[in-house]
């Protein structure tokens, strides 16, 4: 499942469908899977009638204009608002886990980006342990997900979850704490060792002192001027009595090229290919800078590009656990109740992706890291469970799913099975022998003469069970793990 090198591919110019590179179901699904977690067959069919560049504009604009998820009643509580925090708090956390899953299912790009940014501006719930901070952090990610990156960076450093997570509340003029200053450069904006020195970190830490106005558990953490260092600081060669706002302004004024390269490389690796095409990243970085660090123009340029739709970019990334589970829920269209939604967070943790709790401040490394001898078995079992649970709830939805993909009731079992296979696999199967094997699983429920004599159709008694068996087979294929 190794990705091919991203070389000799088409460039950043806008993709225009052609005979050799058609706007077909494969490319539509590729776009929806990378910009979100897949889409329904109905949306896919509608997209085929649209110009690809127009569709990208629509999807990015929708994400930009989508209001953040409304705050729960407890979204701004502190400990004094609880009757019993040890009972109410854990339930609130579970409720917001489920909210994040549902948002990913329903909101496509905006909350694909929310997941991405949660692994960039990392915090860990296990460290700050406050439900209201959890919501406020999530709200910040959603609010800035498709906004201005400089504003995003500014908001992150003074968010309650981050202040606790990276010990900014301990950062005072008497005893500066360098944790946030270091990660601001190393992980959030520049990349390790890229354009900053240890002295820049030391001086930045002093400039960031004072955010320790803490009154009680889960209360807002405010700026305390008495603990802020008023010494002169030199950051990236600029000297003055700098404070928080100055740090952000100096960073983007003095290191905008490094910031643009670092962020656009991460966006490229996440949304396009784990093997970076530097020429494409350079173009994206130029757009990032010229737009004043706006995220949307970069996304539009990237997703519209001829490069993005090249065949060698399709199906080259290994799905994260959330991409696998949420993607299956979205692309199957099966009805799932809160039992499965609530379980998805737990299963993600088993597979190495517990939302709101990345493994460390550097986040999940992704791609090949997701797959090992333990997690691959877990992936099979979880999708098996999803399939069997949906089948127990409503068998007929499996029949309806097959009929929809086939464009109506049909007597061609091979066609029905192949449509289901191609629906879930980004590039289908590589050989006819592999298709024959999968189709045989589908057809095995009935004797061979059912098919040769024309007795089979999607209305036969056990057609829904045939779909279940095929899905169980597909989900164990290596190609199912790719996006």
C-alpha positions, 0 to 999 in steps of 0.5 A: 500500500505504498504511495508512488512518488508524486513526480511527473504529475500534472501541475497547479493549473485548473483541471479541465476534463478530457478524454484521457482524464475524464470527470467520472465517478472515480474522480468525483469520489476522490474529491469528496473523500479528500475534501471530507469523508465521502458522499452519497451516491445521489450527491456523486451523481449530481456532481457529475453534471457540474464543472469540477472547479465550480464544485470545489468553489461550492464545497469550500464556500459552504465550509467557510459559511457554515456556522460553528456547532452551537454551544451546549448548555455547559459550554462555558461552565466553571466548577461552580456551575456543577452539582456533581462535576465527577458525574456530570463532567464525564457525560459531557465529554462523551456527549461532545465526542459524539458531537464531533463524530456527527459533525464529521458525518454531516459537515464534510470539509469544514469538519475534515479540517477540524480534525486536521487542525486538532492534530496540528494545534494539538491539545490533550483532554487527558491533560486539561480535563475540563469539558468546557475547555474541550468545547471552547477548543473545538469551537475555535478549531471550527471557527478558524478552520477555513479562515485566516491562519494568522488569526488562527495562530493568535487565537490558539495561544490564548485558548484555555485548553492550550494555556493549560496543556502547554503550561502557559499558566506557569509562564511568569516574569519571575519564572518563564516557561518555554513550552508554548514558545517552543511549540509555536515555532517547532510544531505550529508555524515553522517546523523543527529547526526552521528559522528560529534559535533557542534564544528566539524561544527564550525571548518569545517565552518572556513576551508571552508571560502573563496568561495565568489569571486563574481563579478556579477549575474550568474558569476562563484564564485571563491576562495578568499584567503583574506577571508579564515581563516588561523587559526588552526582548529580541525576537527574529532580530526585532527588539522591543518590550514585546507582548503576545500580539507583537510576537504574532506580528513579528513572526508573520512579518519576519518568517512568512515564507517559512510559515507558508511552506510549512503549512502548505506542506502539511495541507498537501500531505494530508489532502493530496499525497504523503509524497510531497511535490515541492513545485506544487507546494511552492505555488500553494505557499505563494497563494497563501502569502499573497492572500494574507494567510487565508486558508480558503484560496489555498484549498481552492487552488489545491483541490482544483488543480490538474495535479490533484486529479492525476490518477497517481494521486488517487488512492495513495493515502492510508485512511486514518481510523476516523476516515475509515469509520466515518467514511463507511457511515457516509458512503454506505448511507446505512442508518446508525443510531447513537450506539454506533456513533458513541462507539466510534470514538472508543474504536478510534482509540483502540486503533490509535486515533482517540479524538481530542487526545492525540498521542503527544504534542506532535500529533498522529503521524498518519499514513503507514503509522495507522497500519500494523498487525494489531490495528489491521485486524481491529479495522476488519472487526470494526467494519464487520461490526458496523455492517452486521449492526446495520443489517440487524437493524434493517436488512432491506437497506442493504437491498436498497443500497445495491439497487441505487448503485445499479441505477434501479432493479437489475438481473445482472448480479455481476454488475450489481456486485461490481458497482458495490466494489467500485463504490468503496474502493478508490481505484477499484480492483487491479485484476479481473481475477480479483473482481471474479473472486469478490463477485463469487462471494456475492453470488455464492448464496444461490446456485449457479443456475440461478444466474445462468437461467436468469432467475436472479434479480435484486428482488430475490429473498436473500439479495440483502444478505448477498450485499452484506457478505460482499461488504464483509469481503470488501472491507478486508481487502487492502484497497479498502484501507486506501483513500 
